[in-house]
Amino acid sequence: MTENSARFADHSEAHSIPPGAVVVGVDGSEPALAAVRWAAQEAAYLGRPLHLLAVQEYLPGTVSIEDPMPWSHYQDRCNVLTSQILRAASQEAANLAPDVPLTSACVTGRPSEHLIDASKHATCVVVGNRGQGRLAATMLGTVSLQVAAHAPGPVVVVRAWSDDQRAAMADGPRRAVVGVDDSEQSRHAIRFALEHVGPQGQVELVIAWWLEVVDGLVVTSPGSSGWEQVTQRHREILLEALRAATGGTDDPRVTLRVERGHPAQTLVATAASPQHTTLTVVGTRGRGGFAGLVLGSVSQQVLVSSTGPVAVA
């Protein structure tokens, strides 16, 4: 048994998540492996354990009359495949973060339900943007969307994860971009971003506006009195969100950005700047739209459009 395999503790009998662990969903897909890489680096940076969670989903119709297979044989085949998936994921994590305590679990049921439940005990839950399901070609998979929408804790959805991004995350300084409005969710997003970047990182708080009226006129001219009023009002929203999240407004890691544009497009463009952004953070929903929705339109658009990891806090 190698040193890495010795670190791979199997908790398939009793699914127990170490308190405060970074939990990552694995299913053998490339996006899931990218999620493992991101999660391993995050766990190492924060000094948290890493927990790999694989879920066997027995779907009706998998065993058909035309191709009969005893149910026990099908279960055995699934168990072997899941063990292989967990072994590959654990090796990937151990290569990147050899000193991080690593555990795993294999459970049966719906992946989204188990990952949502895991978020109650985790620092964050990390998933790939899509998995091995029938609609694997879609830009955002059903599981990742459901977990991001319903999990009580932070969820990180990982799409591509380039060598430059991995280097920036490992060697620093880290950079996070946070979408802000005057909602409670924005404060959670700021706190999560600051924890992610650590003491040497950078956090850019971004707020975007499009249609504003001052003294009965639509504001369209940069540098005009109306433009300055709107900019200052939104800057105050950023400062108040920072104050509510941290108790002050003078954190040297934080910069403020007020832009005119669509919020989702502005966030994605800011995160895609030449500086390597290790995380974009949004709230589940903001002050606009329908308050009853569990995941706002801006959050969904950022999840679909971003080229890097996105956290829903």
PAVEX-684204 format. One record per residue (C-alpha): residue number from 0; x, y, z; residue in three letters. Coordinates in pm, 1 decimal, padded with zeros to 6 digits. Each point is the difference from the previous one (the first is absolute). Example, Ala and Ser with C-alpha at 12.3 -4.5 7.8 and 13.67 -1.06 7.14 Angstrom:
0, 01230.0, -00450.0, 00780.0, ALA
1, 00137.0, 00344.0, -00066.0, SER
This chain:
0, 00000.0, 00000.0, 00000.0, MET
1, 00143.2, 00338.2, -00100.0, THR
2, 00004.1, 00307.6, 00223.8, GLU
3, -00271.2, 00163.0, -00210.9, ASN
4, -00227.2, -00304.4, 00007.6, SER
5, 00044.6, -00024.8, 00375.7, ALA
6, -00136.8, 00351.5, 00029.8, ARG
7, -00312.1, -00102.3, -00192.3, PHE
8, -00247.2, -00090.1, 00275.5, ALA
9, -00324.5, -00158.9, -00121.8, ASP
10, -00312.3, 00104.1, 00188.8, HIS
11, -00246.5, -00178.5, -00226.5, SER
12, -00148.3, -00198.7, 00287.3, GLU
13, -00092.8, 00303.2, 00206.8, ALA
14, -00004.2, 00329.6, -00181.0, HIS
15, 00168.8, 00240.6, 00239.5, SER
16, 00128.1, 00337.1, -00116.9, ILE
17, 00285.1, 00150.7, 00203.4, PRO
18, -00123.3, 00331.1, 00147.0, PRO
19, 00097.5, 00296.0, -00214.7, GLY
20, 00124.0, -00215.1, -00287.1, ALA
21, 00011.7, 00110.6, -00359.8, VAL
22, -00239.2, -00248.8, -00162.7, VAL
23, 00023.9, -00079.6, -00370.8, VAL
24, -00239.6, -00205.7, -00209.2, GLY
25, 00169.8, -00254.0, -00226.8, VAL
26, -00145.1, -00203.0, -00286.8, ASP
27, 00295.7, -00073.2, -00226.9, GLY
28, -00064.2, 00287.4, -00240.8, SER
29, 00269.2, 00251.3, -00095.7, GLU
30, -00191.4, 00292.2, 00159.9, PRO
31, -00018.1, -00201.7, 00323.2, ALA
32, 00376.8, -00056.2, -00009.9, LEU
33, 00047.1, 00373.7, -00051.9, ALA
34, -00218.3, 00049.4, 00308.8, ALA
35, 00223.4, -00242.1, 00193.0, VAL
36, 00308.4, 00198.5, -00097.8, ARG
37, -00155.9, 00328.9, 00107.2, TRP
38, -00132.1, -00148.5, 00323.9, ALA
39, 00335.3, -00156.3, 00089.7, ALA
40, 00178.9, 00331.4, -00037.9, GLN
41, -00269.6, 00180.0, 00198.0, GLU
42, 00012.4, -00252.6, 00283.2, ALA
43, 00379.4, 00027.6, 00017.0, ALA
44, -00011.3, 00379.5, 00003.8, TYR
45, -00266.6, 00019.8, 00270.8, LEU
46, 00142.4, -00282.7, 00207.2, GLY
47, -00319.6, -00207.1, -00028.8, ARG
48, -00054.3, -00369.5, -00069.6, PRO
49, -00117.1, -00113.6, -00343.5, LEU
50, -00294.6, -00236.9, -00045.4, HIS
51, -00082.9, -00173.5, -00328.0, LEU
52, -00364.1, -00096.1, -00046.5, LEU
53, -00116.7, -00241.9, -00270.4, ALA
54, -00370.5, -00075.6, -00039.7, VAL
55, -00133.5, -00309.3, -00174.1, GLN
56, -00326.3, 00087.2, -00167.9, GLU
57, -00190.2, -00313.3, -00100.1, TYR
58, -00224.1, 00116.0, -00282.8, LEU
59, -00319.3, -00180.1, -00106.5, PRO
60, 00050.0, -00183.3, -00328.7, GLY
61, 00372.5, -00052.0, 00046.3, THR
62, -00057.9, -00373.2, 00006.4, VAL
63, -00226.7, -00081.2, -00296.9, SER
64, -00192.2, -00305.1, -00119.6, ILE
65, 00197.0, 00001.0, -00324.9, GLU
66, 00329.0, -00016.7, 00186.1, ASP
67, -00079.5, -00177.2, 00327.1, PRO
68, 00248.2, 00023.7, 00284.2, MET
69, -00055.6, -00115.2, 00357.5, PRO
70, -00041.0, 00298.8, 00226.3, TRP
71, 00281.0, -00116.0, 00225.5, SER
72, 00235.7, -00014.6, -00299.3, HIS
73, -00098.0, 00352.3, -00100.3, TYR
74, 00064.4, 00124.5, 00353.1, GLN
75, 00338.2, -00171.9, 00004.0, ASP
76, 00093.1, 00163.7, -00329.7, ARG
77, -00101.6, 00341.1, 00136.4, CYS
78, 00204.3, -00058.5, 00315.0, ASN
79, 00310.4, -00086.5, -00199.9, VAL
80, -00042.8, 00305.8, -00222.0, LEU
81, -00055.6, 00229.7, 00298.5, THR
82, 00308.5, -00137.7, 00174.4, SER
83, 00204.7, 00074.6, -00310.0, GLN
84, -00140.9, 00354.0, -00015.5, ILE
85, 00079.6, 00065.8, 00365.9, LEU
86, 00348.5, -00145.7, -00035.0, ARG
87, 00080.0, 00222.5, -00298.7, ALA
88, -00141.0, 00307.3, 00171.7, ALA
89, 00191.7, -00069.4, 00321.1, SER
90, 00323.6, -00038.3, -00194.0, GLN
91, -00064.1, 00329.9, -00177.6, GLU
92, -00059.0, 00173.5, 00333.8, ALA
93, 00302.7, -00160.1, 00165.2, ALA
94, 00226.0, 00113.1, -00282.9, ASN
95, -00101.9, 00362.5, 00050.5, LEU
96, -00041.8, 00007.0, 00379.0, ALA
97, 00196.8, -00287.7, 00156.0, PRO
98, -00031.3, 00133.7, 00354.9, ASP
99, -00377.8, 00050.5, 00002.1, VAL
100, -00201.0, -00258.5, 00198.6, PRO
101, -00202.6, -00185.7, -00262.1, LEU
102, -00316.6, -00205.9, 00048.1, THR
103, -00262.0, -00134.3, -00237.0, SER
104, -00350.1, -00143.3, -00006.0, ALA
105, -00218.6, -00189.0, -00242.8, CYS
106, -00374.2, 00030.9, 00055.1, VAL
107, -00311.7, -00090.2, -00194.2, THR
108, -00271.8, 00242.1, -00107.6, GLY
109, -00028.1, 00332.5, -00177.1, ARG
110, 00333.1, 00185.0, -00027.9, PRO
111, -00151.9, 00344.6, 00052.2, SER
112, -00176.2, -00105.5, 00321.1, GLU
113, 00315.7, -00147.4, 00154.7, HIS
114, 00212.9, 00299.6, -00097.4, LEU
115, -00259.5, 00244.0, 00134.5, ILE
116, -00006.9, -00192.0, 00326.6, ASP
117, 00380.7, -00004.3, 00012.1, ALA
118, 00010.4, 00378.9, -00024.9, SER
119, -00151.2, 00022.7, 00349.3, LYS
120, 00328.9, -00123.4, 00144.9, HIS
121, 00252.2, 00123.0, -00255.6, ALA
122, 00206.5, 00313.3, -00049.9, THR
123, -00121.3, -00021.9, -00358.4, CYS
124, -00121.9, -00255.0, -00252.8, VAL
125, 00182.6, -00015.9, -00333.4, VAL
126, -00150.2, -00145.5, -00318.7, VAL
127, 00085.1, -00008.4, -00368.3, GLY
128, -00217.4, 00202.8, -00232.3, ASN
129, -00138.3, -00319.2, -00152.1, ARG
130, 00034.5, -00371.7, 00057.6, GLY
131, -00055.3, -00333.7, -00166.1, GLN
132, -00376.1, 00026.0, -00043.0, GLY
133, -00199.3, -00014.2, -00322.9, ARG
134, 00028.3, 00376.2, -00047.6, LEU
135, 00371.7, 00011.9, 00067.7, ALA
136, 00047.3, 00233.3, -00298.2, ALA
137, -00209.9, 00273.5, 00156.7, THR
138, 00189.2, 00301.0, 00131.1, MET
139, -00124.9, -00044.2, 00356.8, LEU
140, -00106.1, -00340.6, 00123.1, GLY
141, -00314.0, -00074.4, 00198.4, THR
142, 00190.4, -00109.9, 00310.3, VAL
143, 00224.3, 00308.5, 00015.2, SER
144, -00297.5, 00231.7, -00051.6, LEU
145, -00210.9, -00172.6, 00265.6, GLN
146, 00281.1, -00001.6, 00253.6, VAL
147, 00085.1, 00365.5, -00063.8, ALA
148, -00366.1, 00095.7, 00031.6, ALA
149, -00091.8, -00192.3, 00314.5, HIS
150, 00310.1, -00065.0, 00210.8, ALA
151, -00001.6, 00185.6, 00334.0, PRO
152, 00376.5, 00058.6, -00021.6, GLY
153, 00236.4, 00135.0, -00265.9, PRO
154, 00022.8, -00196.8, -00326.2, VAL
155, 00284.0, 00030.5, -00249.9, VAL
156, -00067.0, -00101.4, -00360.7, VAL
157, 00319.7, -00070.8, -00193.1, VAL
158, 00014.8, 00013.5, -00378.6, ARG
159, 00342.6, 00019.0, -00160.4, ALA
160, 00300.0, 00023.8, 00229.9, TRP
161, 00309.4, 00107.9, -00190.9, SER
162, 00363.9, -00042.2, 00100.5, ASP
163, 00026.4, 00377.8, 00049.0, ASP
164, -00302.1, -00000.7, 00230.0, GLN
165, 00136.5, -00293.5, 00198.5, ARG
166, 00334.1, 00176.0, 00037.9, ALA
167, -00166.7, 00322.5, 00114.6, ALA
168, -00208.4, -00190.5, 00252.5, MET
169, 00294.9, -00197.7, 00131.9, ALA
170, 00266.3, 00270.3, 00003.0, ASP
171, -00210.3, 00313.3, 00039.4, GLY
172, -00094.0, 00263.7, 00036.3, PRO
173, -00354.6, -00117.3, -00051.3, ARG
174, -00260.0, 00225.9, -00159.1, ARG
175, -00376.9, -00022.6, 00044.1, ALA
176, -00270.8, 00203.3, -00171.3, VAL
177, -00325.9, 00046.6, 00190.5, VAL
178, -00334.2, 00113.4, -00137.4, GLY
179, -00162.6, 00234.8, 00249.8, VAL
180, -00334.9, 00164.9, 00054.3, ASP
181, -00177.0, 00101.9, 00321.6, ASP
182, -00120.0, -00351.2, 00088.0, SER
183, 00101.7, -00217.9, 00293.8, GLU
184, 00141.0, -00254.2, -00245.1, GLN
185, 00264.2, 00250.8, -00110.2, SER
186, 00139.5, 00014.2, 00352.0, ARG
187, 00038.1, -00377.2, 00010.4, HIS
188, 00167.9, 00013.8, -00340.8, ALA
189, 00252.8, 00258.3, 00120.9, ILE
190, 00088.8, -00203.2, 00308.5, ARG
191, 00047.8, -00314.0, -00205.9, PHE
192, 00220.9, 00182.9, -00251.7, ALA
193, 00220.3, 00148.5, 00272.0, LEU
194, 00049.6, -00342.3, 00156.2, GLU
195, 00086.2, -00143.1, -00341.1, HIS
196, 00271.2, 00257.2, -00082.9, VAL
197, 00155.8, 00004.7, 00346.4, GLY
198, 00212.3, 00280.1, 00146.4, PRO
199, 00205.6, 00066.1, -00315.3, GLN
200, -00275.5, -00018.7, -00262.3, GLY
201, -00218.4, 00251.1, -00178.4, GLN
202, -00377.7, 00030.7, -00008.8, VAL
203, -00174.1, 00223.6, -00252.0, GLU
204, -00356.8, 00093.7, 00092.3, LEU
205, -00201.3, 00069.9, -00314.1, VAL
206, -00337.5, 00165.6, -00039.1, ILE
207, -00160.3, 00076.0, -00335.6, ALA
208, -00290.2, 00225.0, -00097.6, TRP
209, -00172.3, 00055.1, -00329.5, TRP
210, -00306.9, 00225.3, 00011.2, LEU
211, 00002.3, 00284.6, 00253.5, GLU
212, -00200.4, 00321.3, 00007.1, VAL
213, 00118.9, 00322.7, 00166.7, VAL
214, -00219.8, 00310.7, 00007.0, ASP
215, -00235.5, -00158.4, -00249.9, GLY
216, 00271.3, -00075.9, -00256.2, LEU
217, 00148.0, -00337.2, -00093.9, VAL
218, 00369.9, -00001.8, 00083.3, VAL
219, 00208.2, -00075.3, -00308.9, THR
220, 00296.0, 00242.0, -00005.7, SER
221, 00320.7, -00095.2, 00183.5, PRO
222, 00135.2, 00286.7, 00207.1, GLY
223, -00335.6, 00177.9, 00027.2, SER
224, -00145.2, 00105.0, 00333.1, SER
225, -00259.2, -00277.8, -00019.2, GLY
226, 00265.6, -00256.9, -00081.6, TRP
227, 00206.7, 00104.5, 00302.2, GLU
228, -00305.6, -00020.4, 00227.0, GLN
229, -00085.0, -00349.8, -00116.5, VAL
230, 00361.5, -00114.1, 00032.8, THR
231, 00026.1, 00138.6, 00352.6, GLN
232, -00328.6, -00162.5, 00104.0, ARG
233, 00119.0, -00338.8, -00118.6, HIS
234, 00338.1, 00048.9, 00160.2, ARG
235, -00181.9, 00053.2, 00329.7, GLU
236, -00178.1, -00332.4, -00052.6, ILE
237, 00339.4, -00168.0, -00040.3, LEU
238, 00136.2, 00168.0, 00312.1, LEU
239, -00306.3, -00093.7, 00205.3, GLU
240, 00020.6, -00362.7, -00116.7, ALA
241, 00368.9, -00011.0, 00095.7, LEU
242, -00075.8, 00158.7, 00337.0, ARG
243, -00277.4, -00250.2, 00068.3, ALA
244, 00224.8, -00291.6, -00099.3, ALA
245, 00317.9, 00098.9, 00183.5, THR
246, -00086.1, 00278.5, 00244.0, GLY
247, 00206.6, 00258.8, -00188.5, GLY
248, 00077.2, 00151.3, -00339.8, THR
249, 00379.3, 00027.4, 00000.4, ASP
250, 00109.5, -00354.2, -00082.8, ASP
251, 00310.8, 00042.8, -00220.0, PRO
252, -00086.4, -00316.6, -00191.6, ARG
253, -00325.3, 00145.5, -00130.6, VAL
254, -00057.9, 00224.9, -00299.1, THR
255, -00333.4, 00138.8, -00119.9, LEU
256, -00126.5, 00006.1, -00358.3, ARG
257, -00315.4, 00175.2, -00124.1, VAL
258, -00089.3, -00066.0, -00364.0, GLU
259, -00285.8, 00076.8, -00233.6, ARG
260, -00104.6, -00323.8, -00163.6, GLY
261, -00184.3, -00325.2, 00047.0, HIS
262, 00098.2, -00147.4, 00340.8, PRO
263, 00077.3, -00352.5, -00123.6, ALA
264, 00193.3, 00118.1, -00306.1, GLN
265, 00195.7, 00247.3, 00211.1, THR
266, 00095.8, -00267.2, 00254.0, LEU
267, 00109.9, -00247.7, -00265.1, VAL
268, 00203.3, 00264.7, -00182.1, ALA
269, 00166.6, 00118.9, 00321.4, THR
270, 00093.4, -00354.7, 00096.9, ALA
271, 00142.1, -00063.2, -00348.5, ALA
272, 00248.5, 00287.6, 00023.1, SER
273, 00373.8, -00067.5, -00053.1, PRO
274, 00037.1, -00050.3, 00375.0, GLN
275, -00071.1, -00362.5, 00085.1, HIS
276, -00324.2, -00019.2, 00193.9, THR
277, -00013.5, -00306.0, 00224.0, THR
278, -00368.1, 00042.4, 00090.0, LEU
279, -00309.0, 00199.5, -00095.3, THR
280, -00253.2, 00026.4, 00282.5, VAL
281, -00370.7, 00076.8, -00023.4, VAL
282, -00294.5, -00025.1, 00235.1, GLY
283, -00286.5, -00240.6, -00054.7, THR
284, -00223.1, 00289.0, -00096.6, ARG
285, 00001.0, 00378.1, 00031.5, GLY
286, -00254.2, 00269.2, 00061.6, ARG
287, -00141.8, -00008.1, -00352.1, GLY
288, -00245.2, -00233.7, -00167.8, GLY
289, -00212.1, -00244.0, 00194.2, PHE
290, 00110.8, -00033.1, 00359.8, ALA
291, -00137.7, -00354.1, 00020.7, GLY
292, 00243.5, -00136.7, -00257.1, LEU
293, 00278.7, -00204.9, 00154.2, VAL
294, 00256.3, 00098.8, -00263.5, LEU
295, -00015.7, 00340.4, -00163.9, GLY
296, 00041.5, 00066.1, -00370.5, SER
297, 00335.4, 00174.1, 00046.3, VAL
298, 00140.0, -00294.2, 00197.1, SER
299, -00119.1, -00245.5, -00263.8, GLN
300, 00147.2, 00203.8, -00285.0, GLN
301, 00336.9, 00027.8, 00174.7, VAL
302, 00000.7, -00375.9, 00065.2, LEU
303, -00068.1, -00069.4, -00367.1, VAL
304, 00229.2, 00266.3, -00151.1, SER
305, 00304.3, 00011.1, 00226.1, SER
306, 00317.7, -00166.2, -00123.1, THR
307, 00126.0, -00069.4, 00353.3, GLY
308, -00128.8, -00123.8, 00336.3, PRO
309, -00309.7, 00171.0, 00138.6, VAL
310, -00112.3, -00008.6, 00363.0, ALA
311, -00363.3, 00044.0, 00096.3, VAL
312, -00006.1, 00119.4, 00359.3, ALA
